[in-house]
Every structure is written in C-alpha cells, then in structure tokens.
Amino acid sequence: MGRLFGTDGVRGVANADLTAELALGLSVAAAHVLGEVGTFAGHRPTAVVGRDPRASGEFLEAAVVAGLASAGVDVLRVGVLPTPAVAYLTGALGADIGVMLSASHNAMPDNGIKFFARGGHKLADELEDRIETVYEQHRTGEPWARPTGAGVGRISDYAEGFDRYVAHLIGVLPNRLDGLKVVLDEAHGAAARVSPEAFARAGAEIVTIGAEPDGLNINDGCGSTHLELLRAAVVEHGADLGIAHDGDADRCLAVDAAGEEIDGDQILAVLALAMRDAGQLRKGTVVGTVMSNLGFKIAMEREGIELVQTAVGDRYVLESMKDQGYALGGEQSGHVIVLDHATTGDGTLTGLMLAARVAATGRTLAELAGVMERLPQVLINVPDVDKSRVSTSPELAVAVTEAERELGATGRVLLRQSGTEPLVRVMVEAADIEQARAVAGRLADVVKSTLG
C-alpha cells in the first residue's frame, strides 16, 4: 500500500478513492494514536469535527464521527467551518483530536481528511505514519480494542463554534475597518458565513460573491483559483479591496481597487512591515519558501527584514516558524500563518489583517503592496523524466550555472522535483519576462534531454 497521507492530509475522489470505510478506519486509527485510547486515567478523549460544504462531506463526516465514537472518543460536531476554525477550536476547547473534511481548492468531486493533534497543530510525519500503520494492521485482520457500554463515545453538536471563532478573529485585529468597502469571494466554501460576519463586525461595508454553497458549486469558477469575478466586482462596486478564499479558507489572495491581483508574497510583505512597526515581527524575520518571488526577497532586504526560505508547502513554513520562534510566514499561493493567533494558514484572519493595515495607514492596497516589485516568474513542468537525478546530473548543473550567470543579480533559477509525479519543475525569474521565458525554455530542453 502506498502512503495514504500526502502533503496536506488524505485526499482523493470521494466515494472512489476516499470511501466511507477508509474514513471510518482512519478515524479509529487516529483515535488510538492521538487519543491514546485506554491510557487515560479518568480522561475521556474529545474530538472536534468540521467540514466544508461539499455534498460528500455529509457521508464522510458521518463515517468519521462513527469511527471516533466507536473508539471511545466524545465528538463535538461544529458543522461547516473553515479549516483554521477547526484547528482553533481544537486548541481552545482542549480537545485531543481535530478532524477537518475538505479538499481545499480542489474541484467538488474530491474530498479529504485532515487531522490535528492537541493544541490544533498539524501532524508530524511520524504521527501520520503511526496512524497508517495502525490502520493497516487492523485492515488486514488484527481486531480493534472496542469499548462497550458507557465506554463508547458520545456525539453532540457544538453550535457555539461559529461565534467563538468569529470573536477570536475580531479580538486579534489591531484596529477596526470602519470606512472600508470590501468585496469577499467565498468560493462557495467553508467561509461563506464566517468571513462576511467577521468583516461586518469589524466595521467594513461588505459585498459578497461566491457565498451561496449548495454542496456542488465549491471552487466552481470562483475563489482564490479564479479571481476574474472578484476583479470585476471590486471595480464595479468601487471597493477599496477584494479578498478571495479557497474552499476551506486556509488561504487568501487579494485584489486592489483597480482590480489588480495581490498575491501571497505581496500580502506577506505588507503584513511583515505592519508587524515590524508594531514590534510583533519576532527576530525581524519572515518565513517564505524557495518559490517566493525574488522581488519579495529584495524588498525584505531593503527594509531590513530577514527572509528564511523553506521547501514548498505550508507545513514546512510552519515547522520553521515553530522551531525558530518566528511570528509570520507563508506562501505565494496565499497560505499565510500568523503564529501568535493561528496554528495554520487562516485566510479570513489574513484578509482582516490586510484590510486593517489599509484602514490604519489610510493608504491604498496598491500603495502598500508596492513595497515589492513582483519580478516575472516562468514555470515549466517537464514530465516523464528521472526526477531523482535532478540534483546529481553534471550536464544539468552546467546548464543551471550558465543560466544564473546570464540572469545576474536580478534573476534566479530553481529546479525542483515533483513530490507526486515523474516530472521536474523549472522556474526562472528575471527582470524581463521574455528573458525569463527564453532561459526557462532552454533549461527545460536540457532537463528533457538529460533526464528523459
């Protein structure tokens, strides 16, 4: 059996790859690993379970809840809430386990299961491996230890989760949003109620789009992966800015008053300066990834802020932040982590903090984001190659060195093997888009001929 857990939980086509049986079995295994069932002296493990609005989330939630309760875990169902809300409530309620059912920005037929440990933290690889091992042992015949009678878990709905999470968001804002007009694109997803409520309570005048989930329309032509509707709505309504979430609202992208995209790197730049000015940017450092735009790095250096870069993936950003005590990190895709207030990327919190900076400074979002110049970035995927040799091929090393010499200080080359497919990603940045395309094309040809 291949590894079930990917970079962000277990995902697949619901009722094909991700079945009710798999969801139930993984939940029992997670209960044994995370809840340490049977080892609590007088303590009954508790789990918080939430989901996004996908139709498949209804039966998968039932399977997860049944699995947890059958293993002796009391379950609090919080219903449709964003992933960061489930993480927050897991910590705030002192629960032993958090479970979110979502496939994030993926299309509606997909779904996923993401587990959180005590405190609302993502699982380390070792814990995921232990859950898989326990699941596989029992799938192949070893019986579960099953409580009976009063030992089985109890299930209840926790409707207070919505207000508690919104209150948390409002409570960490540095200032109100009075006077701002904001368009919110909720991707017909998990933040369709939370985000408008939070922005309205914070004082903003709001216009919402993509806020009518029916279980089938999540991420469908809207949200952070499709900014066209948001761009048009911001201009049409004369708004100060627009905020776009993905299906589970753990990411945020923005649009300025002219309808221009503000990506995750630009958002990080704005928040880094805001937190520095407030004395909240610990060690004067922000964490990004190797895919962070070179313009972001140049801007941070100019502002006296150190940039630490990790492998691609918000889990690696988070690991660096926790290990070194940094306060802010994120990805170009809009996963932004403010560790003092969230244990994972929180799109609603990010959008609120971005809007708060606009309100506090009286400057437009375009002016604030202008702290960095986003250099042209070209990405080419080269399929059907031996990706394991990308870092050891002498021919490739020579080609990269020549490309870096040509680009000079205002350009960058990155070759990265895919974590899930037999392909190599070639990324080139340059001050000129045509130069970036030409260099990327040449390197892609070398990758194909050398590793193909």
TORMIPA-503180 format. One record per residue (C-alpha): residue number from 1; residue in one letter; x, y, z. Coordinates in Angstrom, 2 decimals, padded with zeros to 5 digits, always signed. Layout:
BEGIN
(node NUM A (X Y Z))
...
***
This chain:
BEGIN
(node 1 M (+000.00 +000.00 +000.00))
(node 2 G (+001.34 +003.46 -000.94))
(node 3 R (+001.42 +006.20 +001.65))
(node 4 L (-002.11 +007.46 +002.26))
(node 5 F (-001.13 +010.84 +003.68))
(node 6 G (+000.01 +013.47 +001.20))
(node 7 T (+001.32 +016.94 +001.90))
(node 8 D (-001.99 +018.00 +003.44))
(node 9 G (-003.90 +015.02 +004.78))
(node 10 V (-005.57 +012.20 +002.85))
(node 11 R (-007.27 +013.27 -000.38))
(node 12 G (-008.99 +011.63 -003.32))
(node 13 V (-012.22 +011.38 -005.27))
(node 14 A (-014.95 +010.97 -002.67))
(node 15 N (-016.62 +007.55 -002.67))
(node 16 A (-013.98 +006.22 -005.07))
(node 17 D (-010.54 +006.82 -003.53))
(node 18 L (-011.81 +008.27 -000.27))
(node 19 T (-014.56 +005.92 +000.86))
(node 20 A (-016.70 +005.78 +003.99))
(node 21 E (-014.84 +002.63 +005.01))
(node 22 L (-011.46 +004.36 +004.71))
(node 23 A (-012.70 +007.42 +006.59))
(node 24 L (-014.05 +005.28 +009.41))
(node 25 G (-010.91 +003.14 +009.65))
(node 26 L (-008.54 +006.12 +009.63))
(node 27 S (-010.60 +007.81 +012.33))
(node 28 V (-010.40 +004.76 +014.60))
(node 29 A (-006.66 +004.56 +013.97))
(node 30 A (-006.29 +008.28 +014.72))
(node 31 A (-008.24 +007.79 +017.94))
(node 32 H (-005.81 +005.09 +019.05))
(node 33 V (-002.75 +007.17 +018.13))
(node 34 L (-003.80 +010.72 +019.00))
(node 35 G (-006.26 +009.97 +021.76))
(node 36 E (-004.19 +007.14 +023.24))
(node 37 V (-007.42 +005.29 +023.91))
(node 38 G (-007.27 +003.18 +027.03))
(node 39 T (-004.34 +005.02 +028.59))
(node 40 F (-006.23 +007.96 +030.05))
(node 41 A (-006.76 +007.59 +033.78))
(node 42 G (-010.23 +009.01 +034.13))
(node 43 H (-009.90 +011.12 +030.98))
(node 44 R (-012.17 +010.55 +028.00))
(node 45 P (-010.62 +011.79 +024.72))
(node 46 T (-012.51 +014.50 +022.82))
(node 47 A (-012.51 +015.34 +019.12))
(node 48 V (-013.68 +018.39 +017.17))
(node 49 V (-015.01 +017.54 +013.69))
(node 50 G (-015.79 +020.08 +010.96))
(node 51 R (-016.20 +020.08 +007.19))
(node 52 D (-016.57 +022.25 +004.12))
(node 53 P (-019.92 +022.29 +002.23))
(node 54 R (-019.14 +019.51 -000.32))
(node 55 A (-022.01 +017.06 -000.67))
(node 56 S (-019.64 +014.18 +000.04))
(node 57 G (-018.70 +015.78 +003.34))
(node 58 E (-022.04 +014.72 +004.74))
(node 59 F (-021.45 +010.97 +004.50))
(node 60 L (-017.73 +011.27 +005.24))
(node 61 E (-018.49 +013.26 +008.39))
(node 62 A (-020.88 +010.50 +009.48))
(node 63 A (-018.16 +007.89 +008.94))
(node 64 V (-015.52 +009.87 +010.82))
(node 65 V (-017.83 +010.59 +013.73))
(node 66 A (-018.88 +006.93 +013.91))
(node 67 G (-015.26 +005.78 +013.88))
(node 68 L (-014.20 +008.14 +016.64))
(node 69 A (-017.19 +007.38 +018.88))
(node 70 S (-016.74 +003.64 +018.38))
(node 71 A (-013.19 +004.03 +019.67))
(node 72 G (-014.38 +005.75 +022.85))
(node 73 V (-013.89 +009.38 +021.78))
(node 74 D (-016.50 +012.03 +022.57))
(node 75 V (-017.21 +014.07 +019.43))
(node 76 L (-018.13 +017.74 +019.05))
(node 77 R (-019.53 +018.40 +015.58))
(node 78 V (-019.01 +022.03 +014.58))
(node 79 G (-020.55 +021.71 +011.12))
(node 80 V (-019.42 +023.76 +008.14))
(node 81 L (-016.47 +025.90 +009.23))
(node 82 P (-013.06 +026.75 +007.75))
(node 83 T (-010.05 +024.52 +008.39))
(node 84 P (-008.38 +027.16 +010.62))
(node 85 A (-011.58 +027.35 +012.68))
(node 86 V (-011.41 +023.62 +013.39))
(node 87 A (-007.73 +023.98 +014.31))
(node 88 Y (-008.51 +026.94 +016.60))
(node 89 L (-011.43 +025.20 +018.32))
(node 90 T (-009.38 +022.04 +018.82))
(node 91 G (-006.93 +024.10 +020.83))
(node 92 A (-009.42 +026.42 +022.52))
(node 93 L (-011.61 +023.54 +023.72))
(node 94 G (-008.69 +021.42 +024.88))
(node 95 A (-009.65 +018.61 +022.51))
(node 96 D (-007.29 +015.71 +021.85))
(node 97 I (-008.09 +015.42 +018.15))
(node 98 G (-009.28 +017.74 +015.40))
(node 99 V (-010.66 +016.50 +012.09))
(node 100 M (-011.44 +018.59 +009.01))
(node 101 L (-013.16 +017.15 +005.95))
(node 102 S (-012.13 +019.18 +002.91))
(node 103 A (-010.15 +019.06 -000.32))
(node 104 S (-009.30 +022.75 -000.06))
(node 105 H (-009.10 +024.33 -003.55))
(node 106 N (-009.74 +021.02 -005.39))
(node 107 A (-012.84 +020.52 -007.52))
(node 108 M (-016.08 +019.33 -005.91))
(node 109 P (-015.77 +015.55 -006.59))
(node 110 D (-012.65 +015.41 -004.39))
(node 111 N (-012.61 +015.42 -000.63))
(node 112 G (-010.04 +014.92 +002.10))
(node 113 I (-009.41 +014.21 +005.76))
(node 114 K (-007.02 +016.33 +007.76))
(node 115 F (-006.18 +015.52 +011.38))
(node 116 F (-004.97 +017.92 +014.08))
(node 117 A (-003.26 +016.99 +017.34))
(node 118 R (-003.83 +018.62 +020.72))
(node 119 G (-003.49 +022.38 +020.51))
(node 120 G (-004.77 +022.38 +016.91))
(node 121 H (-001.40 +021.57 +015.35))
(node 122 K (-000.83 +019.71 +012.09))
(node 123 L (+000.56 +016.21 +012.46))
(node 124 A (+004.25 +015.47 +012.10))
(node 125 D (+005.15 +012.80 +009.54))
(node 126 E (+005.84 +010.30 +012.33))
(node 127 L (+002.29 +010.60 +013.68))
(node 128 E (+000.80 +010.20 +010.21))
(node 129 D (+002.95 +007.11 +009.71))
(node 130 R (+001.76 +005.66 +013.04))
(node 131 I (-001.88 +006.24 +012.07))
(node 132 E (-001.31 +004.50 +008.74))
(node 133 T (+000.45 +001.59 +010.45))
(node 134 V (-002.38 +001.09 +012.95))
(node 135 Y (-004.98 +001.41 +010.19))
(node 136 E (-003.22 -001.16 +008.01))
(node 137 Q (-002.77 -003.61 +010.89))
(node 138 H (-006.48 -003.68 +011.58))
(node 139 R (-007.50 -003.55 +007.92))
(node 140 T (-005.64 -006.81 +007.38))
(node 141 G (-007.26 -008.64 +010.25))
(node 142 E (-006.00 -007.58 +013.69))
(node 143 P (-009.11 -006.71 +015.72))
(node 144 W (-009.67 -003.28 +017.26))
(node 145 A (-009.93 -002.85 +021.01))
(node 146 R (-013.59 -001.83 +021.16))
(node 147 P (-015.17 -000.21 +024.21))
(node 148 T (-018.72 -001.20 +025.10))
(node 149 G (-021.48 +000.16 +027.29))
(node 150 A (-020.62 +003.50 +028.86))
(node 151 G (-017.18 +003.30 +027.23))
(node 152 V (-018.37 +004.31 +023.77))
(node 153 G (-018.02 +007.94 +022.76))
(node 154 R (-020.90 +010.41 +022.84))
(node 155 I (-021.74 +012.73 +019.95))
(node 156 S (-023.05 +016.29 +020.24))
(node 157 D (-023.29 +019.41 +018.10))
(node 158 Y (-021.24 +022.45 +019.14))
(node 159 A (-023.13 +025.33 +017.53))
(node 160 E (-021.18 +027.85 +019.61))
(node 161 G (-018.11 +027.17 +017.46))
(node 162 F (-019.13 +029.75 +014.85))
(node 163 D (-019.44 +032.69 +017.26))
(node 164 R (-016.40 +031.63 +019.25))
(node 165 Y (-014.22 +031.59 +016.16))
(node 166 V (-015.54 +034.91 +014.83))
(node 167 A (-014.97 +036.51 +018.23))
(node 168 H (-011.41 +035.21 +018.17))
(node 169 L (-010.80 +036.81 +014.76))
(node 170 I (-012.19 +040.17 +015.84))
(node 171 G (-010.28 +040.02 +019.10))
(node 172 V (-006.85 +039.87 +017.45))
(node 173 L (-007.39 +042.74 +014.99))
(node 174 P (-005.19 +045.79 +015.74))
(node 175 N (-007.88 +048.25 +014.61))
(node 176 R (-011.36 +048.40 +013.12))
(node 177 L (-012.23 +048.53 +009.42))
(node 178 D (-014.74 +051.40 +009.51))
(node 179 G (-014.83 +053.31 +006.23))
(node 180 L (-013.60 +050.42 +004.08))
(node 181 K (-015.64 +048.77 +001.36))
(node 182 V (-014.56 +045.18 +000.80))
(node 183 V (-015.70 +042.55 -001.73))
(node 184 L (-015.44 +038.98 -000.40))
(node 185 D (-015.30 +035.93 -002.69))
(node 186 E (-016.00 +032.91 -000.52))
(node 187 A (-015.58 +030.24 -003.26))
(node 188 H (-018.98 +028.81 -002.19))
(node 189 G (-016.91 +027.22 +000.54))
(node 190 A (-016.44 +026.85 +004.25))
(node 191 A (-016.09 +030.58 +004.99))
(node 192 A (-019.35 +031.60 +003.31))
(node 193 R (-020.85 +032.62 +006.68))
(node 194 V (-017.75 +033.23 +008.79))
(node 195 S (-015.87 +035.72 +006.63))
(node 196 P (-018.76 +038.13 +005.90))
(node 197 E (-019.76 +038.05 +009.58))
(node 198 A (-016.21 +038.83 +010.73))
(node 199 F (-015.66 +041.68 +008.28))
(node 200 A (-019.06 +043.18 +009.08))
(node 201 R (-018.48 +043.01 +012.84))
(node 202 A (-015.11 +044.67 +012.29))
(node 203 G (-016.87 +047.65 +010.69))
(node 204 A (-016.35 +047.12 +006.96))
(node 205 E (-019.02 +047.63 +004.34))
(node 206 I (-019.10 +044.30 +002.51))
(node 207 V (-020.22 +042.91 -000.82))
(node 208 T (-020.20 +039.11 -001.10))
(node 209 I (-019.88 +036.84 -004.09))
(node 210 G (-019.49 +033.07 -004.15))
(node 211 A (-021.27 +032.87 -000.80))
(node 212 E (-024.14 +030.51 -001.63))
(node 213 P (-022.77 +026.97 -001.26))
(node 214 D (-025.10 +024.18 -002.38))
(node 215 G (-022.70 +021.27 -001.90))
(node 216 L (-021.88 +021.10 -005.61))
(node 217 N (-020.51 +024.55 -006.53))
(node 218 I (-017.46 +024.84 -004.27))
(node 219 N (-014.47 +026.45 -006.10))
(node 220 D (-016.50 +026.41 -009.32))
(node 221 G (-015.19 +029.39 -011.31))
(node 222 C (-014.69 +031.46 -008.17))
(node 223 G (-012.46 +031.89 -005.14))
(node 224 S (-008.69 +032.17 -004.93))
(node 225 T (-008.09 +029.98 -008.00))
(node 226 H (-010.40 +032.08 -010.23))
(node 227 L (-010.01 +035.79 -009.48))
(node 228 E (-011.85 +037.10 -012.55))
(node 229 L (-015.20 +037.57 -010.80))
(node 230 L (-013.59 +039.28 -007.82))
(node 231 R (-011.62 +041.67 -010.01))
(node 232 A (-014.78 +042.71 -011.86))
(node 233 A (-016.83 +043.05 -008.67))
(node 234 V (-014.26 +045.26 -006.93))
(node 235 V (-014.22 +047.67 -009.87))
(node 236 E (-017.99 +047.54 -010.33))
(node 237 H (-018.72 +048.37 -006.69))
(node 238 G (-015.91 +050.89 -006.28))
(node 239 A (-014.50 +048.87 -003.39))
(node 240 D (-011.22 +049.55 -001.64))
(node 241 L (-010.10 +045.95 -001.98))
(node 242 G (-011.27 +042.39 -002.57))
(node 243 I (-010.48 +039.22 -000.65))
(node 244 A (-010.64 +035.69 -002.14))
(node 245 H (-010.61 +032.43 -000.21))
(node 246 D (-010.37 +028.81 -001.33))
(node 247 G (-012.83 +026.07 -000.40))
(node 248 D (-011.65 +025.57 +003.17))
(node 249 A (-010.48 +029.19 +003.67))
(node 250 D (-006.94 +028.44 +004.80))
(node 251 R (-005.59 +030.75 +002.10))
(node 252 C (-006.20 +034.33 +000.99))
(node 253 L (-005.44 +036.28 -002.15))
(node 254 A (-006.44 +039.89 -002.68))
(node 255 V (-007.36 +042.41 -005.36))
(node 256 D (-006.68 +046.14 -005.17))
(node 257 A (-009.14 +048.91 -006.05))
(node 258 A (-008.13 +048.76 -009.72))
(node 259 G (-008.78 +045.03 -009.89))
(node 260 E (-005.11 +044.02 -009.87))
(node 261 E (-004.12 +040.79 -008.10))
(node 262 I (-002.17 +040.95 -004.84))
(node 263 D (-000.55 +037.54 -004.33))
(node 264 G (+000.67 +035.80 -001.19))
(node 265 D (+004.19 +037.26 -001.40))
(node 266 Q (+002.80 +040.80 -001.58))
(node 267 I (+000.42 +040.12 +001.30))
(node 268 L (+003.35 +038.79 +003.35))
(node 269 A (+005.34 +041.92 +002.54))
(node 270 V (+002.52 +044.21 +003.72))
(node 271 L (+001.95 +042.24 +006.93))
(node 272 A (+005.69 +041.94 +007.64))
(node 273 L (+006.02 +045.74 +007.67))
(node 274 A (+002.85 +046.13 +009.75))
(node 275 M (+004.08 +043.62 +012.33))
(node 276 R (+007.58 +045.12 +012.34))
(node 277 D (+006.13 +048.58 +013.02))
(node 278 A (+004.04 +047.13 +015.85))
(node 279 G (+007.03 +045.32 +017.37))
(node 280 Q (+005.46 +041.91 +016.65))
(node 281 L (+007.83 +040.54 +013.98))
(node 282 R (+009.97 +038.35 +016.19))
(node 283 K (+013.69 +038.25 +015.28))
(node 284 G (+012.92 +040.66 +012.43))
(node 285 T (+012.27 +037.63 +010.22))
(node 286 V (+009.59 +036.40 +007.84))
(node 287 V (+009.45 +032.82 +006.51))
(node 288 G (+008.75 +032.04 +002.85))
(node 289 T (+009.55 +029.16 +000.50))
(node 290 V (+012.04 +028.59 -002.30))
(node 291 M (+009.24 +029.67 -004.66))
(node 292 S (+008.90 +033.11 -003.05))
(node 293 N (+009.31 +035.79 -005.70))
(node 294 L (+012.79 +037.31 -005.90))
(node 295 G (+011.16 +040.71 -005.69))
(node 296 F (+009.89 +039.78 -002.23))
(node 297 K (+013.40 +038.88 -001.10))
(node 298 I (+014.82 +042.13 -002.47))
(node 299 A (+012.09 +044.16 -000.74))
(node 300 M (+012.64 +042.48 +002.61))
(node 301 E (+016.40 +043.05 +002.40))
(node 302 R (+015.81 +046.73 +001.64))
(node 303 E (+013.50 +047.01 +004.67))
(node 304 G (+016.00 +045.28 +006.97))
(node 305 I (+013.85 +042.15 +007.36))
(node 306 E (+015.46 +038.73 +007.07))
(node 307 L (+013.81 +036.14 +004.82))
(node 308 V (+014.12 +032.45 +005.70))
(node 309 Q (+013.14 +030.12 +002.84))
(node 310 T (+011.90 +026.55 +003.22))
(node 311 A (+010.79 +023.77 +000.91))
(node 312 V (+007.45 +024.33 -000.83))
(node 313 G (+004.48 +023.59 +001.42))
(node 314 D (+002.91 +025.48 +004.29))
(node 315 R (+003.76 +022.60 +006.65))
(node 316 Y (+007.47 +023.31 +006.11))
(node 317 V (+006.92 +027.02 +006.65))
(node 318 L (+005.12 +026.22 +009.89))
(node 319 E (+007.85 +023.83 +011.06))
(node 320 S (+010.49 +026.53 +010.60))
(node 321 M (+008.36 +029.09 +012.42))
(node 322 K (+007.77 +026.80 +015.40))
(node 323 D (+011.36 +025.59 +015.58))
(node 324 Q (+012.89 +029.07 +015.45))
(node 325 G (+010.17 +031.14 +017.12))
(node 326 Y (+009.22 +033.26 +014.10))
(node 327 A (+005.85 +035.04 +014.02))
(node 328 L (+004.98 +035.34 +010.31))
(node 329 G (+005.34 +033.08 +007.30))
(node 330 G (+003.57 +031.92 +004.20))
(node 331 E (+003.48 +031.03 +000.52))
(node 332 Q (+002.88 +032.78 -002.77))
(node 333 S (-000.38 +030.80 -003.05))
(node 334 G (-001.88 +032.73 -000.13))
(node 335 H (-001.24 +030.40 +002.80))
(node 336 V (-000.25 +032.97 +005.44))
(node 337 I (+000.46 +031.93 +009.03))
(node 338 V (+000.39 +034.43 +011.90))
(node 339 L (+001.61 +032.10 +014.60))
(node 340 D (+000.60 +034.27 +017.57))
(node 341 H (-003.04 +033.92 +016.54))
(node 342 A (-003.31 +030.72 +014.45))
(node 343 T (-001.70 +027.28 +014.21))
(node 344 T (-002.25 +027.04 +010.46))
(node 345 G (-002.89 +029.26 +007.46))
(node 346 D (-006.03 +031.32 +008.08))
(node 347 G (-007.49 +033.08 +005.05))
(node 348 T (-010.09 +035.09 +006.96))
(node 349 L (-007.58 +036.29 +009.53))
(node 350 T (-005.13 +037.20 +006.76))
(node 351 G (-007.77 +039.19 +004.90))
(node 352 L (-008.82 +041.01 +008.06))
(node 353 M (-005.23 +041.94 +008.93))
(node 354 L (-004.57 +043.13 +005.39))
(node 355 A (-007.70 +045.31 +005.46))
(node 356 A (-006.75 +046.58 +008.93))
(node 357 R (-003.39 +047.79 +007.56))
(node 358 V (-005.20 +049.69 +004.79))
(node 359 A (-007.55 +051.26 +007.33))
(node 360 A (-004.79 +052.14 +009.80))
(node 361 T (-002.46 +053.77 +007.26))
(node 362 G (-005.03 +055.47 +005.04))
(node 363 R (-003.04 +054.20 +002.06))
(node 364 T (-004.46 +052.15 -000.79))
(node 365 L (-003.71 +048.44 -001.02))
(node 366 A (-001.83 +049.10 -004.27))
(node 367 E (+000.43 +051.59 -002.49))
(node 368 L (+001.10 +049.20 +000.38))
(node 369 A (+001.79 +046.25 -001.94))
(node 370 G (+004.14 +048.49 -003.94))
(node 371 V (+006.79 +047.88 -001.30))
(node 372 M (+007.84 +044.99 -003.54))
(node 373 E (+008.15 +044.67 -007.29))
(node 374 R (+006.93 +041.27 -008.42))
(node 375 L (+009.53 +040.04 -010.90))
(node 376 P (+008.32 +037.96 -013.87))
(node 377 Q (+008.33 +034.27 -012.99))
(node 378 V (+008.08 +031.46 -015.55))
(node 379 L (+007.33 +027.88 -014.51))
(node 380 I (+007.62 +024.91 -016.91))
(node 381 N (+006.76 +021.34 -015.91))
(node 382 V (+008.92 +018.73 -017.68))
(node 383 P (+007.12 +015.34 -017.46))
(node 384 D (+008.28 +011.75 -017.88))
(node 385 V (+011.85 +012.24 -016.64))
(node 386 D (+014.01 +010.67 -013.95))
(node 387 K (+013.41 +013.35 -011.32))
(node 388 S (+015.75 +011.63 -008.83))
(node 389 R (+018.76 +012.79 -010.88))
(node 390 V (+017.87 +016.50 -010.93))
(node 391 S (+020.44 +017.35 -008.24))
(node 392 T (+023.19 +014.99 -009.41))
(node 393 S (+023.37 +015.45 -013.19))
(node 394 P (+026.65 +017.21 -014.19))
(node 395 E (+025.14 +018.38 -017.51))
(node 396 L (+022.20 +019.95 -015.72))
(node 397 A (+024.48 +021.64 -013.19))
(node 398 V (+026.46 +023.27 -016.02))
(node 399 A (+023.26 +024.48 -017.71))
(node 400 V (+022.00 +025.99 -014.45))
(node 401 T (+025.31 +027.75 -013.81))
(node 402 E (+025.26 +029.27 -017.31))
(node 403 A (+021.66 +030.41 -016.84))
(node 404 E (+022.43 +032.01 -013.49))
(node 405 R (+025.41 +033.83 -015.00))
(node 406 E (+023.19 +035.20 -017.77))
(node 407 L (+020.46 +036.36 -015.36))
(node 408 G (+022.82 +038.01 -012.88))
(node 409 A (+021.66 +039.54 -009.59))
(node 410 T (+018.12 +040.29 -010.81))
(node 411 G (+017.29 +036.72 -011.79))
(node 412 R (+017.03 +033.27 -010.31))
(node 413 V (+016.80 +029.61 -011.37))
(node 414 L (+015.14 +026.81 -009.43))
(node 415 L (+014.81 +023.16 -010.49))
(node 416 R (+012.51 +021.14 -008.26))
(node 417 Q (+011.29 +017.57 -008.50))
(node 418 S (+007.58 +016.95 -008.03))
(node 419 G (+006.60 +015.17 -004.87))
(node 420 T (+003.83 +013.17 -006.53))
(node 421 E (+004.56 +012.92 -010.29))
(node 422 P (+007.51 +011.89 -012.51))
(node 423 L (+008.30 +015.45 -013.50))
(node 424 V (+010.73 +018.28 -012.81))
(node 425 R (+009.58 +021.89 -012.37))
(node 426 V (+011.78 +024.53 -013.98))
(node 427 M (+011.29 +028.00 -012.51))
(node 428 V (+013.09 +031.09 -013.80))
(node 429 E (+012.76 +034.68 -012.60))
(node 430 A (+014.15 +037.70 -014.41))
(node 431 A (+013.57 +041.43 -014.65))
(node 432 D (+012.36 +040.86 -018.23))
(node 433 I (+009.60 +038.33 -018.97))
(node 434 E (+010.99 +037.44 -022.42))
(node 435 Q (+014.39 +036.65 -020.94))
(node 436 A (+012.73 +034.51 -018.26))
(node 437 R (+010.80 +032.57 -020.92))
(node 438 A (+013.86 +032.03 -023.07))
(node 439 V (+016.05 +030.81 -020.21))
(node 440 A (+013.28 +028.57 -018.84))
(node 441 G (+012.69 +027.05 -022.27))
(node 442 R (+016.37 +026.24 -022.73))
(node 443 L (+016.65 +024.69 -019.29))
(node 444 A (+013.50 +022.65 -019.86))
(node 445 D (+015.05 +021.25 -023.04))
(node 446 V (+018.21 +020.29 -021.12))
(node 447 V (+016.14 +018.59 -018.40))
(node 448 K (+014.24 +016.60 -021.04))
(node 449 S (+017.33 +015.53 -022.97))
(node 450 T (+019.40 +014.76 -019.88))
(node 451 L (+016.87 +013.10 -017.60))
(node 452 G (+014.37 +011.79 -020.14))
***
